[in-house]
Amino acid sequence: MKIRYQADADLNEIIVLAVVRREPAIDFQTAAATGLRHLKDPEVLALAAREGRVLVSHDHQTMPRHFGSFIAANTSPGVLLVPQHLPIAAAVEELLLIWSAAEAEEFINRICFLPL
């Protein structure tokens, strides 16, 4: 099954727009489209899990801890953490490569730090 992405409120929306522009077949929802802007990390993780989407975030501070707590009791499609300092073009290339080369099942209950 192809990966479906969910951006959280921390992710630069330009990354989402650039990924979808480069590959319109990618299912990549923005935080605004799903109403994530004012939710806390555990709620964001739960929403992404319910929707079967890999969460994409810049939040290296709190997301890893919340992800660990979440997967202790739930199943997650996974989390991809993009460093703030990673150039947008590099982040876009990484997400496109993951989408084209990997299956969604490979990221279940995994947190990955880009670049891979």
Secondary structure as the mmCIF struct_conf table of DSSP 4:
data_model
#
loop_
_struct_conf.conf_type_id
_struct_conf.id
_struct_conf.beg_label_comp_id
_struct_conf.beg_label_asym_id
_struct_conf.beg_label_seq_id
_struct_conf.end_label_comp_id
_struct_conf.end_label_asym_id
_struct_conf.end_label_seq_id
STRN STRN1 TYR A 5 ALA A 7
TURN_TY1_P TURN_TY1_P1 ALA A 9 ASP A 10
BEND BEND1 LEU A 11 LEU A 11
HELX_RH_AL_P HELX_RH_AL_P1 GLU A 13 ARG A 22
TURN_TY1_P TURN_TY1_P2 PRO A 24 ALA A 25
STRN STRN2 PHE A 28 GLN A 29
HELX_RH_AL_P HELX_RH_AL_P2 ALA A 31 THR A 34
TURN_TY1_P TURN_TY1_P3 GLY A 35 GLY A 35
TURN_TY1_P TURN_TY1_P4 ARG A 37 HIS A 38
HELX_RH_AL_P HELX_RH_AL_P3 ASP A 41 GLU A 51
TURN_TY1_P TURN_TY1_P5 GLY A 52 GLY A 52
STRN STRN3 VAL A 54 SER A 57
TURN_TY1_P TURN_TY1_P6 HIS A 60 THR A 62
HELX_RH_AL_P HELX_RH_AL_P4 MET A 63 ALA A 73
BEND BEND2 ASN A 74 ASN A 74
STRN STRN4 VAL A 79 LEU A 81
TURN_TY1_P TURN_TY1_P7 GLN A 84 HIS A 85
BEND BEND3 LEU A 86 LEU A 86
HELX_RH_AL_P HELX_RH_AL_P5 ILE A 88 ALA A 101
HELX_RH_3T_P HELX_RH_3T_P1 ALA A 104 PHE A 107
TURN_TY1_P TURN_TY1_P8 ILE A 108 ASN A 109
STRN STRN5 ILE A 111 PHE A 113
BEND BEND4 LEU A 114 LEU A 114
#
